[in-house]
């Protein structure tokens, strides 16, 4: 969650401010366009997938009455008769916030795991909700966040800022935090100067933002 919060924070600041104060942004297991598991826990909506950043129109929830993507999640509440106006209000409040996940105009290093079964889709077509469990479909990611969301940082432009990203096979969402190779890589980068185009170089001492899964 802090990954999205820090990203939104940086995007609210001027480029002059970011050049002066920020040396590196280091997201680890960042859910840049949300996580399917949040729909599974539908009352926890702060990490709902982003309607603006998810490129695929493939539905995540299948029912007899219709299929649901992040674009019509409101109808999902109504179809399942979810008596949770508070949860729906939360979603309405944060949907604009998480949709505006532009890349940060700062140097960044991005790390994420892969190769772990991760929930991708729920199929209620042949069930009697809420008395039966849906059929579940999986993809390979980090066990929590979907692959497209994790890899969003690989699409950020490297024309004016350092972009370093690495995928760690067979590594879970939390397990990646114990990877000594990542720790060494981060240490090596934050203890050296990073060459950047002359027009954005600042000689001042800069800060570092670590944004991970929490």
Backbone torsions as a table, in degrees:
resi	resn	phi	psi	omega
1	UNK	NA	-38.1	-179.4
2	UNK	-64.3	-23.0	177.0
3	UNK	-60.6	-46.8	179.9
4	UNK	-71.4	-37.7	179.7
5	UNK	-63.5	-47.4	-179.0
6	UNK	-67.7	-34.1	178.1
7	UNK	-65.2	-44.5	177.5
8	UNK	-63.3	-39.4	179.0
9	UNK	-61.6	-47.4	-179.4
10	UNK	-63.4	-38.5	-179.9
11	UNK	-70.3	-14.7	178.0
12	UNK	-88.1	-8.1	-177.5
13	UNK	-98.9	155.9	178.5
14	UNK	-72.9	159.9	178.5
15	UNK	-64.7	-34.4	177.5
16	UNK	-61.3	-43.8	179.1
17	UNK	-62.6	-45.1	-177.9
18	UNK	-67.1	-39.2	177.9
19	UNK	-63.3	-33.2	-176.2
20	UNK	-79.4	-41.6	-169.8
21	UNK	-102.9	-23.4	-170.3
22	UNK	-109.9	125.2	175.2
23	UNK	-95.0	-49.3	-178.8
24	UNK	-144.1	143.0	165.5
25	UNK	-109.0	128.8	-174.7
26	UNK	-124.5	85.0	176.1
27	UNK	-78.4	135.8	176.7
28	UNK	-124.1	122.8	-176.6
29	UNK	56.9	39.4	-175.6
30	UNK	-71.7	126.7	177.3
31	UNK	-86.9	69.3	-169.9
32	UNK	-62.2	-29.2	175.3
33	UNK	-125.2	31.1	172.5
34	UNK	90.3	-173.0	-176.7
35	UNK	-144.2	135.7	178.8
36	UNK	-62.0	-31.9	-177.9
37	UNK	-62.8	-20.4	178.2
38	UNK	-72.0	-32.1	174.5
39	UNK	-67.4	-35.1	177.3
40	UNK	-61.8	-38.3	173.3
41	UNK	-103.4	71.7	-162.0
42	UNK	-64.0	-15.9	179.3
43	UNK	-81.5	-14.8	178.7
44	UNK	-98.9	92.8	-166.6
45	UNK	-102.5	2.1	-175.2
46	UNK	-66.8	-21.9	178.8
47	UNK	-111.4	25.3	176.1
48	UNK	-55.9	142.4	178.9
49	UNK	-56.2	148.6	-176.1
50	UNK	-83.4	122.8	177.9
51	UNK	-67.6	-24.9	-177.7
52	UNK	-84.8	-22.1	-173.7
53	UNK	-108.3	-18.6	179.0
54	UNK	-77.9	117.8	-174.7
55	UNK	-82.9	-26.3	-177.8
56	UNK	-84.8	141.2	175.5
57	UNK	-96.2	10.0	179.4
58	UNK	-63.0	127.9	-178.4
59	UNK	-68.6	151.1	178.0
60	UNK	-100.9	-24.1	179.2
61	UNK	-127.7	127.3	-178.9
62	UNK	-113.8	131.6	178.0
63	UNK	-136.2	171.4	177.6
64	UNK	-65.5	-32.0	-176.3
65	UNK	-86.4	-16.8	-178.6
66	UNK	162.3	171.7	179.1
67	UNK	-109.5	155.4	-172.7
68	UNK	-131.1	131.1	170.9
69	UNK	-112.0	-177.9	178.6
70	UNK	-65.9	-20.0	-176.5
71	UNK	-73.4	-25.0	179.6
72	UNK	-126.1	38.5	-177.4
73	UNK	-65.1	-25.0	177.2
74	UNK	-58.7	-39.7	-179.1
75	UNK	-67.7	-28.1	178.2
76	UNK	-62.2	-43.4	176.7
77	UNK	-57.1	-46.4	-175.7
78	UNK	-70.7	-39.7	-179.9
79	UNK	-61.9	-40.7	-178.6
80	UNK	-89.6	7.0	179.1
81	UNK	51.4	45.6	-179.4
82	UNK	-78.4	110.8	-178.6
83	UNK	-82.5	71.2	-176.4
84	UNK	-141.5	67.5	179.0
85	UNK	-60.8	-30.0	180.0
86	UNK	-66.2	-44.0	179.0
87	UNK	-62.6	-40.7	179.2
88	UNK	-66.6	-36.6	177.2
89	UNK	-65.3	-38.7	178.0
90	UNK	-61.0	-46.1	179.8
91	UNK	-60.8	-42.2	179.8
92	UNK	-62.4	-33.0	-178.1
93	UNK	-75.9	-35.1	-173.9
94	UNK	-97.7	-9.8	-173.4
95	UNK	-62.2	-38.3	178.2
96	UNK	-69.6	-37.7	-179.4
97	UNK	-61.5	-48.0	-176.2
98	UNK	-79.5	-18.2	178.5
99	UNK	-74.8	-24.8	-175.7
100	UNK	-94.1	57.6	-176.7
101	UNK	-100.6	63.2	176.6
102	UNK	-68.5	154.8	179.1
103	UNK	-65.4	146.9	179.5
104	UNK	-78.5	139.7	178.2
105	UNK	-88.3	56.1	175.9
106	UNK	-140.6	162.1	174.9
107	UNK	-62.7	146.1	-177.1
108	UNK	-147.2	150.7	171.4
109	UNK	-127.3	128.6	-172.9
110	UNK	-125.2	128.1	-179.4
111	UNK	-127.0	139.8	177.1
112	UNK	-157.1	154.7	-179.6
113	UNK	-92.7	168.2	178.9
114	UNK	-156.8	175.1	175.9
115	UNK	83.8	5.4	-179.3
116	UNK	-108.3	137.2	177.6
117	UNK	-56.9	125.2	-176.3
118	UNK	-132.7	130.2	-177.9
119	UNK	-55.9	128.7	-178.2
120	UNK	-117.1	-33.8	-173.0
121	UNK	-155.9	144.2	175.2
122	UNK	-113.7	131.9	-177.5
123	UNK	-118.5	107.5	179.2
124	UNK	-99.9	8.9	-172.7
125	UNK	-57.2	-39.9	-175.6
126	UNK	-110.1	32.5	179.4
127	UNK	-127.9	164.3	176.4
128	UNK	-108.9	88.7	-177.7
129	UNK	-67.0	137.6	5.1
130	UNK	-100.9	19.2	-172.4
131	UNK	-83.8	-17.5	-179.8
132	UNK	-123.2	153.8	179.3
133	UNK	-83.2	146.8	178.9
134	UNK	-77.5	161.3	170.5
135	UNK	-76.9	137.1	-175.5
136	UNK	-114.2	136.8	177.4
137	UNK	-115.7	144.6	-174.1
138	UNK	-125.6	158.5	171.4
139	UNK	-131.0	172.5	178.3
140	UNK	-92.3	117.0	176.9
141	UNK	-150.2	-131.8	-178.0
142	UNK	-109.7	10.8	178.2
143	UNK	93.6	-17.4	-179.3
144	UNK	-126.4	-55.1	-176.2
145	UNK	-100.2	138.5	-179.8
146	UNK	-68.6	153.9	-171.4
147	UNK	-61.3	-44.1	-179.2
148	UNK	-57.9	-37.3	-179.7
149	UNK	-69.9	-44.0	179.3
150	UNK	-62.2	-40.6	-173.6
151	UNK	-86.3	5.6	-179.5
152	UNK	-56.1	-35.7	-177.8
153	UNK	-65.1	-19.2	180.0
154	UNK	-73.6	-11.6	179.9
155	UNK	-93.3	-5.0	-178.9
156	UNK	-68.1	142.6	-177.9
157	UNK	-68.0	139.4	177.6
158	UNK	-110.3	20.4	-177.1
159	UNK	-71.3	-35.7	-176.7
160	UNK	-122.0	-9.2	-177.3
161	UNK	-137.3	153.2	176.2
162	UNK	-64.0	131.8	174.1
163	UNK	-128.1	113.4	177.5
164	UNK	-124.0	124.1	177.6
165	UNK	-140.1	145.3	-179.2
166	UNK	-147.1	138.2	178.7
167	UNK	-103.4	136.5	-179.3
168	UNK	-114.1	107.0	-178.0
169	UNK	-61.8	147.5	176.1
170	UNK	56.7	39.1	-179.1
171	UNK	-125.3	130.5	-176.0
172	UNK	-84.1	171.0	-178.4
173	UNK	-57.2	-42.3	-180.0
174	UNK	-93.5	-35.5	-177.3
175	UNK	-58.9	-27.0	-178.9
176	UNK	-62.5	-25.0	-179.1
177	UNK	-68.6	-16.2	-179.8
178	UNK	-98.9	6.4	-177.7
179	UNK	-77.2	113.1	-176.5
180	UNK	-67.1	-27.7	179.0
181	UNK	-66.5	-38.7	177.3
182	UNK	-64.3	-45.1	-179.5
183	UNK	-59.0	-43.3	179.4
184	UNK	-65.6	-41.8	-179.7
185	UNK	-61.7	-44.3	178.5
186	UNK	-62.9	-45.0	-179.1
187	UNK	-60.0	-43.9	-179.5
188	UNK	-63.1	-37.9	-177.1
189	UNK	-74.7	-38.9	-175.7
190	UNK	-79.0	-8.0	178.8
191	UNK	-108.5	24.0	174.0
192	UNK	-143.1	159.0	176.7
193	UNK	-76.0	142.3	179.6
194	UNK	-106.7	118.9	-179.9
195	UNK	-70.5	127.4	178.3
196	UNK	-136.0	165.6	176.9
197	UNK	-53.1	142.2	-171.8
198	UNK	-56.2	-33.8	-173.3
199	UNK	-74.1	-8.3	177.7
200	UNK	-119.3	7.0	179.7
201	UNK	-76.1	134.8	174.8
202	UNK	-122.8	139.2	-179.5
203	UNK	-86.9	-0.2	-176.3
204	UNK	-78.8	161.4	173.8
205	UNK	-71.8	134.2	-174.1
206	UNK	-118.1	163.3	178.4
207	UNK	-98.6	169.6	178.3
208	UNK	-126.5	135.9	175.5
209	UNK	-110.3	123.0	173.9
210	UNK	-100.1	121.3	176.9
211	UNK	-125.3	116.1	-176.4
212	UNK	-121.8	-147.8	-172.1
213	UNK	-79.4	-13.7	-171.6
214	UNK	-104.1	NA	NA
